[in-house]
Amino acid sequence: MSLDPALRARIESVLAANPVVLFLKGTPDAPQCGFSAKTAAAMDATGADYAHVNVLADPEIREGIKAYGDWPTIPQLYIRGELVGGCDIVTQMAASGELHAALGLPAPDRTPPSITITPAAAEMLKQALANAGEGYALQVEVDKGYNARLQLAPVDDGAIASESAGIRAQFDLVSAQRARGMTIDWADDARGKGLVIDNPNAPPKVKALTPAQVRERVQAGTLVLVDVRPADERALAEAPVAYRHFDDGVEEIEALPKDTALAFLCQAGARSAQAAEHFRALGFKELYNVAGGIVAWADLDPAVPRY
């Protein structure tokens, strides 16, 4: 497609104002496709500052950037005004260390992580590898929330790899950093049945607090309550203590020190749990979900309406 001069000028203005720009579907914190998520994760892992453009919010840019760089898919990464490529190229560059070099950063640490696979887990994994046939290894991916995903994949001589209990474990550059000290076990107990992963690098899990506990800690000044509901919903039933909200976005709360104790509130606890996990992925160390939400608060305080 031909590119309208005004649209070309818009794109060039963005590229001129920002040394590194990622055009993606969604945002780095909330990508709207798997390819955008992988590319944003690769960029985040470098620690580099970069601008981003959500093409879903701008249909003109969504189509125009494809014509501008003669690249048919999204996401697209530009460095110093030059198109680097899409998901496959960026993730490959991240794995090899080329992305760091392109961004002017020191070479990444490719030291293989030390992990432990227990005998019980090794027995199960060796059987799965034998069933897969020759030339397969255990692929370990750890996302920014430190959730681990295990799968069988062909042996990749270029991957970062370590061995435990006779099993080759392969990692991309990001996962290798996040997996150091990880233990993979097999459980059939209170933890459930299946592979269980313990990662000492993971932020502490979100805990539950009752409305009474939240009220006590907010009044004592040892906890920040964040109501994730929109203003019109909060107007139906409001927490009777000081709280913060997302009306003007999440950036101000994300900028708080990572040791700030945060508790999240919604109607019944589901949306607040999602918000808490978002902040856990950002590295906050003391996070709570208000069990039962504002509905449970109405049980504690009859002055709080139900809706």
C-alpha positions as a Markdown table, in Angstrom:
| # | Residue | x | y | z |
|---|---|---|---|---|
| 1 | Met | 0.0 | 0.0 | 0.0 |
| 2 | Ser | 1.1 | 3.6 | -0.6 |
| 3 | Leu | 1.7 | 5.6 | 2.5 |
| 4 | Asp | 0.0 | 8.9 | 3.0 |
| 5 | Pro | 2.6 | 11.7 | 3.5 |
| 6 | Ala | 0.9 | 12.9 | 6.7 |
| 7 | Leu | 0.9 | 9.4 | 8.2 |
| 8 | Arg | 4.6 | 8.9 | 7.1 |
| 9 | Ala | 5.4 | 12.2 | 8.9 |
| 10 | Arg | 3.6 | 10.9 | 12.1 |
| 11 | Ile | 5.7 | 7.7 | 12.1 |
| 12 | Glu | 8.9 | 9.5 | 11.4 |
| 13 | Ser | 8.1 | 11.9 | 14.2 |
| 14 | Val | 7.8 | 9.0 | 16.7 |
| 15 | Leu | 11.0 | 7.4 | 15.5 |
| 16 | Ala | 12.9 | 10.7 | 15.6 |
| 17 | Ala | 11.8 | 11.4 | 19.2 |
| 18 | Asn | 12.7 | 8.0 | 20.5 |
| 19 | Pro | 15.9 | 6.0 | 19.9 |
| 20 | Val | 14.1 | 2.7 | 20.4 |
| 21 | Val | 10.5 | 2.1 | 19.5 |
| 22 | Leu | 8.4 | -1.1 | 19.7 |
| 23 | Phe | 5.2 | -1.2 | 17.7 |
| 24 | Leu | 3.0 | -3.9 | 19.2 |
| 25 | Lys | -0.5 | -5.1 | 19.8 |
| 26 | Gly | -1.4 | -3.8 | 23.3 |
| 27 | Thr | 1.3 | -2.6 | 25.7 |
| 28 | Pro | 4.4 | -4.2 | 27.2 |
| 29 | Asp | 2.5 | -4.8 | 30.4 |
| 30 | Ala | -0.6 | -6.0 | 28.7 |
| 31 | Pro | 0.2 | -7.4 | 25.3 |
| 32 | Gln | -2.7 | -8.5 | 23.1 |
| 33 | Cys | -1.0 | -11.2 | 21.2 |
| 34 | Gly | 1.6 | -13.9 | 21.9 |
| 35 | Phe | 4.2 | -12.5 | 19.4 |
| 36 | Ser | 3.9 | -9.0 | 21.0 |
| 37 | Ala | 4.3 | -10.6 | 24.5 |
| 38 | Lys | 7.5 | -12.5 | 23.5 |
| 39 | Thr | 9.0 | -9.4 | 21.9 |
| 40 | Ala | 8.2 | -7.1 | 24.8 |
| 41 | Ala | 9.6 | -9.7 | 27.2 |
| 42 | Ala | 12.8 | -9.8 | 25.2 |
| 43 | Met | 13.1 | -6.0 | 25.3 |
| 44 | Asp | 12.3 | -5.8 | 29.0 |
| 45 | Ala | 14.9 | -8.4 | 29.8 |
| 46 | Thr | 17.6 | -6.2 | 28.4 |
| 47 | Gly | 16.7 | -3.4 | 30.9 |
| 48 | Ala | 16.8 | -0.9 | 28.0 |
| 49 | Asp | 14.5 | 2.1 | 27.9 |
| 50 | Tyr | 12.2 | 2.0 | 24.9 |
| 51 | Ala | 9.0 | 3.7 | 23.7 |
| 52 | His | 6.1 | 1.7 | 22.5 |
| 53 | Val | 3.1 | 2.3 | 20.2 |
| 54 | Asn | -0.1 | 0.3 | 20.7 |
| 55 | Val | -1.2 | -0.3 | 17.1 |
| 56 | Leu | -4.6 | -1.5 | 18.3 |
| 57 | Ala | -5.4 | 1.9 | 19.5 |
| 58 | Asp | -4.4 | 3.6 | 16.2 |
| 59 | Pro | -5.6 | 1.7 | 13.1 |
| 60 | Glu | -3.8 | 4.2 | 10.8 |
| 61 | Ile | -0.5 | 3.4 | 12.4 |
| 62 | Arg | -1.3 | -0.3 | 12.5 |
| 63 | Glu | -1.5 | -0.4 | 8.7 |
| 64 | Gly | 0.9 | 2.4 | 8.0 |
| 65 | Ile | 3.9 | 0.9 | 9.9 |
| 66 | Lys | 3.6 | -2.2 | 7.7 |
| 67 | Ala | 4.0 | -0.1 | 4.6 |
| 68 | Tyr | 6.6 | 2.2 | 6.1 |
| 69 | Gly | 9.1 | -0.6 | 6.8 |
| 70 | Asp | 7.8 | -3.0 | 4.1 |
| 71 | Trp | 7.3 | -5.5 | 6.9 |
| 72 | Pro | 3.9 | -7.3 | 6.9 |
| 73 | Thr | 3.4 | -8.2 | 10.5 |
| 74 | Ile | 3.3 | -6.7 | 14.0 |
| 75 | Pro | 5.3 | -6.4 | 16.3 |
| 76 | Gln | 8.1 | -4.3 | 14.8 |
| 77 | Leu | 11.2 | -3.0 | 16.6 |
| 78 | Tyr | 13.0 | 0.1 | 15.4 |
| 79 | Ile | 16.4 | 1.2 | 16.8 |
| 80 | Arg | 17.7 | 4.6 | 15.8 |
| 81 | Gly | 15.1 | 4.9 | 13.1 |
| 82 | Glu | 16.0 | 1.6 | 11.5 |
| 83 | Leu | 13.8 | -1.5 | 11.4 |
| 84 | Val | 15.3 | -4.4 | 13.2 |
| 85 | Gly | 12.5 | -6.9 | 12.6 |
| 86 | Gly | 9.6 | -8.7 | 14.2 |
| 87 | Cys | 9.2 | -11.3 | 17.0 |
| 88 | Asp | 11.4 | -14.1 | 15.6 |
| 89 | Ile | 14.3 | -11.8 | 14.8 |
| 90 | Val | 14.2 | -9.9 | 18.1 |
| 91 | Thr | 13.9 | -13.1 | 20.2 |
| 92 | Gln | 16.8 | -14.7 | 18.3 |
| 93 | Met | 18.9 | -11.6 | 18.8 |
| 94 | Ala | 18.0 | -11.6 | 22.5 |
| 95 | Ala | 19.1 | -15.2 | 22.9 |
| 96 | Ser | 22.4 | -14.6 | 21.1 |
| 97 | Gly | 23.2 | -11.3 | 22.8 |
| 98 | Glu | 23.0 | -9.4 | 19.5 |
| 99 | Leu | 20.1 | -7.4 | 20.8 |
| 100 | His | 22.2 | -6.0 | 23.7 |
| 101 | Ala | 24.9 | -5.0 | 21.2 |
| 102 | Ala | 22.3 | -3.3 | 19.0 |
| 103 | Leu | 21.0 | -1.3 | 22.0 |
| 104 | Gly | 24.5 | -0.3 | 23.0 |
| 105 | Leu | 24.4 | -2.5 | 26.2 |
| 106 | Pro | 27.1 | -4.7 | 27.7 |
| 107 | Ala | 27.1 | -8.4 | 26.6 |
| 108 | Pro | 24.6 | -10.4 | 28.7 |
| 109 | Asp | 25.5 | -13.0 | 31.2 |
| 110 | Arg | 25.1 | -16.4 | 29.5 |
| 111 | Thr | 26.3 | -18.5 | 32.4 |
| 112 | Pro | 24.1 | -21.6 | 32.6 |
| 113 | Pro | 21.9 | -21.6 | 35.7 |
| 114 | Ser | 22.3 | -24.2 | 38.4 |
| 115 | Ile | 19.1 | -26.0 | 38.9 |
| 116 | Thr | 18.0 | -29.2 | 40.8 |
| 117 | Ile | 15.8 | -31.9 | 39.4 |
| 118 | Thr | 14.8 | -34.3 | 42.1 |
| 119 | Pro | 15.0 | -38.1 | 41.5 |
| 120 | Ala | 11.2 | -38.3 | 41.5 |
| 121 | Ala | 10.9 | -35.6 | 38.8 |
| 122 | Ala | 13.8 | -37.0 | 36.9 |
| 123 | Glu | 12.1 | -40.4 | 36.6 |
| 124 | Met | 9.0 | -38.8 | 35.1 |
| 125 | Leu | 10.9 | -36.5 | 32.8 |
| 126 | Lys | 13.3 | -39.2 | 31.5 |
| 127 | Gln | 10.3 | -41.3 | 30.5 |
| 128 | Ala | 8.7 | -38.4 | 28.7 |
| 129 | Leu | 12.0 | -37.7 | 26.9 |
| 130 | Ala | 12.3 | -41.4 | 25.9 |
| 131 | Asn | 8.8 | -41.3 | 24.5 |
| 132 | Ala | 9.6 | -38.2 | 22.5 |
| 133 | Gly | 12.5 | -39.9 | 20.8 |
| 134 | Glu | 16.1 | -39.0 | 20.3 |
| 135 | Gly | 17.3 | -35.4 | 20.1 |
| 136 | Tyr | 14.9 | -33.8 | 22.7 |
| 137 | Ala | 15.6 | -31.8 | 25.8 |
| 138 | Leu | 13.7 | -30.1 | 28.6 |
| 139 | Gln | 12.9 | -26.5 | 27.6 |
| 140 | Val | 12.4 | -24.2 | 30.6 |
| 141 | Glu | 10.7 | -20.8 | 30.1 |
| 142 | Val | 10.2 | -18.4 | 33.1 |
| 143 | Asp | 8.0 | -15.4 | 32.5 |
| 144 | Lys | 8.3 | -12.0 | 34.2 |
| 145 | Gly | 5.9 | -13.2 | 36.9 |
| 146 | Tyr | 8.3 | -16.1 | 37.5 |
| 147 | Asn | 5.8 | -18.6 | 36.3 |
| 148 | Ala | 7.7 | -21.5 | 34.8 |
| 149 | Arg | 6.6 | -23.5 | 31.7 |
| 150 | Leu | 8.2 | -26.8 | 30.9 |
| 151 | Gln | 8.0 | -28.6 | 27.6 |
| 152 | Leu | 10.0 | -31.0 | 25.5 |
| 153 | Ala | 11.9 | -29.4 | 22.6 |
| 154 | Pro | 14.6 | -30.4 | 20.1 |
| 155 | Val | 18.1 | -30.0 | 21.4 |
| 156 | Asp | 19.4 | -26.5 | 20.5 |
| 157 | Asp | 23.2 | -26.3 | 20.6 |
| 158 | Gly | 22.9 | -22.5 | 20.7 |
| 159 | Ala | 20.7 | -22.4 | 23.8 |
| 160 | Ile | 21.9 | -21.8 | 27.3 |
| 161 | Ala | 21.9 | -25.3 | 28.9 |
| 162 | Ser | 22.6 | -27.0 | 32.2 |
| 163 | Glu | 22.2 | -30.5 | 33.4 |
| 164 | Ser | 20.7 | -32.1 | 36.5 |
| 165 | Ala | 20.0 | -35.8 | 37.2 |
| 166 | Gly | 21.1 | -36.6 | 33.7 |
| 167 | Ile | 18.6 | -34.3 | 32.0 |
| 168 | Arg | 19.6 | -31.5 | 29.7 |
| 169 | Ala | 17.6 | -28.3 | 30.5 |
| 170 | Gln | 17.6 | -25.5 | 27.9 |
| 171 | Phe | 16.9 | -21.8 | 28.6 |
| 172 | Asp | 16.6 | -18.6 | 26.6 |
| 173 | Leu | 18.6 | -15.7 | 27.9 |
| 174 | Val | 15.8 | -14.3 | 30.0 |
| 175 | Ser | 14.7 | -17.5 | 31.5 |
| 176 | Ala | 18.3 | -18.5 | 32.4 |
| 177 | Gln | 18.6 | -15.4 | 34.6 |
| 178 | Arg | 15.3 | -16.1 | 36.3 |
| 179 | Ala | 15.8 | -19.8 | 36.8 |
| 180 | Arg | 19.0 | -19.7 | 38.9 |
| 181 | Gly | 18.6 | -22.0 | 41.9 |
| 182 | Met | 15.3 | -23.5 | 40.7 |
| 183 | Thr | 14.2 | -26.9 | 41.9 |
| 184 | Ile | 11.9 | -29.2 | 39.9 |
| 185 | Asp | 10.2 | -31.8 | 42.0 |
| 186 | Trp | 7.4 | -34.4 | 41.5 |
| 187 | Ala | 4.6 | -34.2 | 44.1 |
| 188 | Asp | 1.6 | -36.2 | 45.0 |
| 189 | Asp | 0.6 | -34.6 | 48.2 |
| 190 | Ala | -1.0 | -31.3 | 49.5 |
| 191 | Arg | 0.9 | -29.4 | 46.8 |
| 192 | Gly | -1.0 | -31.3 | 44.2 |
| 193 | Lys | 0.0 | -34.1 | 41.8 |
| 194 | Gly | 2.5 | -33.4 | 39.1 |
| 195 | Leu | 5.7 | -31.3 | 38.7 |
| 196 | Val | 6.2 | -28.7 | 41.3 |
| 197 | Ile | 8.6 | -25.8 | 40.8 |
| 198 | Asp | 10.3 | -23.8 | 43.6 |
| 199 | Asn | 12.0 | -20.7 | 42.4 |
| 200 | Pro | 13.9 | -18.7 | 45.0 |
| 201 | Asn | 14.0 | -15.7 | 42.7 |
| 202 | Ala | 10.2 | -15.3 | 42.5 |
| 203 | Pro | 8.6 | -12.4 | 44.4 |
| 204 | Pro | 6.6 | -13.5 | 47.4 |
| 205 | Lys | 3.1 | -14.8 | 46.6 |
| 206 | Val | 0.0 | -12.6 | 47.0 |
| 207 | Lys | -1.6 | -13.2 | 50.4 |
| 208 | Ala | -5.2 | -12.7 | 51.6 |
| 209 | Leu | -6.3 | -10.2 | 54.2 |
| 210 | Thr | -9.7 | -9.8 | 55.7 |
| 211 | Pro | -11.4 | -6.4 | 55.6 |
| 212 | Ala | -10.8 | -6.1 | 59.4 |
| 213 | Gln | -7.1 | -6.7 | 59.0 |
| 214 | Val | -6.9 | -4.2 | 56.1 |
| 215 | Arg | -8.8 | -1.5 | 58.2 |
| 216 | Glu | -6.4 | -2.0 | 61.1 |
| 217 | Arg | -3.3 | -1.7 | 59.0 |
| 218 | Val | -4.4 | 1.2 | 56.9 |
| 219 | Gln | -5.3 | 3.1 | 60.1 |
| 220 | Ala | -1.9 | 2.2 | 61.5 |
| 221 | Gly | -0.2 | 3.5 | 58.3 |
| 222 | Thr | 1.5 | 0.2 | 57.4 |
| 223 | Leu | -0.6 | -0.6 | 54.4 |
| 224 | Val | -1.8 | 1.2 | 51.2 |
| 225 | Leu | -5.2 | 0.1 | 50.0 |
| 226 | Val | -5.9 | 0.3 | 46.3 |
| 227 | Asp | -9.5 | 0.0 | 45.0 |
| 228 | Val | -9.3 | -1.3 | 41.4 |
| 229 | Arg | -13.0 | -0.6 | 40.7 |
| 230 | Pro | -13.9 | 2.3 | 38.4 |
| 231 | Ala | -15.3 | 5.5 | 40.0 |
| 232 | Asp | -19.0 | 4.7 | 39.2 |
| 233 | Glu | -18.7 | 1.3 | 40.9 |
| 234 | Arg | -16.9 | 2.7 | 43.9 |
| 235 | Ala | -19.8 | 5.2 | 44.3 |
| 236 | Leu | -22.1 | 2.3 | 45.0 |
| 237 | Ala | -20.1 | 1.1 | 47.9 |
| 238 | Glu | -17.0 | 2.7 | 49.2 |
| 239 | Ala | -14.4 | 1.4 | 51.6 |
| 240 | Pro | -14.6 | 3.4 | 54.8 |
| 241 | Val | -10.8 | 3.9 | 55.0 |
| 242 | Ala | -8.2 | 5.9 | 53.0 |
| 243 | Tyr | -7.5 | 4.3 | 49.7 |
| 244 | Arg | -6.1 | 4.9 | 46.3 |
| 245 | His | -7.4 | 4.1 | 42.8 |
| 246 | Phe | -6.6 | 3.7 | 39.1 |
| 247 | Asp | -8.7 | 6.6 | 37.8 |
| 248 | Asp | -5.7 | 8.4 | 36.4 |
| 249 | Gly | -3.8 | 5.2 | 35.5 |
| 250 | Val | -1.6 | 2.8 | 37.3 |
| 251 | Glu | 1.8 | 4.6 | 36.8 |
| 252 | Glu | 1.8 | 6.5 | 40.1 |
| 253 | Ile | 1.2 | 3.4 | 42.1 |
| 254 | Glu | 3.7 | 1.4 | 40.0 |
| 255 | Ala | 6.3 | 4.1 | 40.9 |
| 256 | Leu | 6.0 | 3.4 | 44.6 |
| 257 | Pro | 9.0 | 1.8 | 46.4 |
| 258 | Lys | 8.9 | -2.0 | 45.8 |
| 259 | Asp | 8.8 | -2.6 | 49.6 |
| 260 | Thr | 5.5 | -0.7 | 49.9 |
| 261 | Ala | 2.8 | -3.0 | 51.3 |
| 262 | Leu | -0.2 | -2.9 | 49.0 |
| 263 | Ala | -3.7 | -4.5 | 49.3 |
| 264 | Phe | -6.1 | -4.6 | 46.4 |
| 265 | Leu | -9.9 | -4.4 | 46.6 |
| 266 | Cys | -12.7 | -5.0 | 44.2 |
| 267 | Gln | -16.3 | -6.2 | 44.5 |
| 268 | Ala | -15.6 | -9.9 | 45.3 |
| 269 | Gly | -11.9 | -10.4 | 45.0 |
| 270 | Ala | -11.3 | -11.6 | 41.4 |
| 271 | Arg | -10.3 | -8.3 | 39.7 |
| 272 | Ser | -8.2 | -7.3 | 42.7 |
| 273 | Ala | -6.3 | -10.7 | 42.5 |
| 274 | Gln | -5.4 | -9.9 | 38.9 |
| 275 | Ala | -4.2 | -6.5 | 39.9 |
| 276 | Ala | -2.1 | -7.9 | 42.7 |
| 277 | Glu | -0.4 | -10.4 | 40.3 |
| 278 | His | 0.4 | -7.5 | 38.0 |
| 279 | Phe | 2.3 | -5.7 | 40.8 |
| 280 | Arg | 3.9 | -9.0 | 41.8 |
| 281 | Ala | 5.3 | -9.3 | 38.3 |
| 282 | Leu | 6.8 | -5.8 | 38.7 |
| 283 | Gly | 8.7 | -6.9 | 41.8 |
| 284 | Phe | 6.6 | -5.6 | 44.7 |
| 285 | Lys | 7.5 | -7.7 | 47.8 |
| 286 | Glu | 4.4 | -7.4 | 50.1 |
| 287 | Leu | 1.1 | -7.8 | 48.3 |
| 288 | Tyr | -2.4 | -8.7 | 49.5 |
| 289 | Asn | -5.8 | -9.3 | 48.1 |
| 290 | Val | -8.8 | -8.3 | 50.2 |
| 291 | Ala | -10.7 | -11.6 | 50.6 |
| 292 | Gly | -14.3 | -11.3 | 49.6 |
| 293 | Gly | -13.9 | -7.7 | 48.4 |
| 294 | Ile | -16.3 | -4.9 | 49.3 |
| 295 | Val | -19.0 | -7.6 | 49.7 |
| 296 | Ala | -17.1 | -9.0 | 52.7 |
| 297 | Trp | -16.5 | -5.4 | 53.9 |
| 298 | Ala | -20.3 | -5.0 | 54.1 |
| 299 | Asp | -20.4 | -8.0 | 56.4 |
| 300 | Leu | -17.9 | -6.2 | 58.7 |
| 301 | Asp | -19.5 | -2.8 | 58.5 |
| 302 | Pro | -23.3 | -2.5 | 57.9 |
| 303 | Ala | -22.8 | 1.1 | 56.8 |
| 304 | Val | -21.1 | -0.2 | 53.6 |
| 305 | Pro | -23.9 | -0.8 | 51.0 |
| 306 | Arg | -24.3 | -4.0 | 49.0 |
| 307 | Tyr | -24.7 | -4.0 | 45.3 |
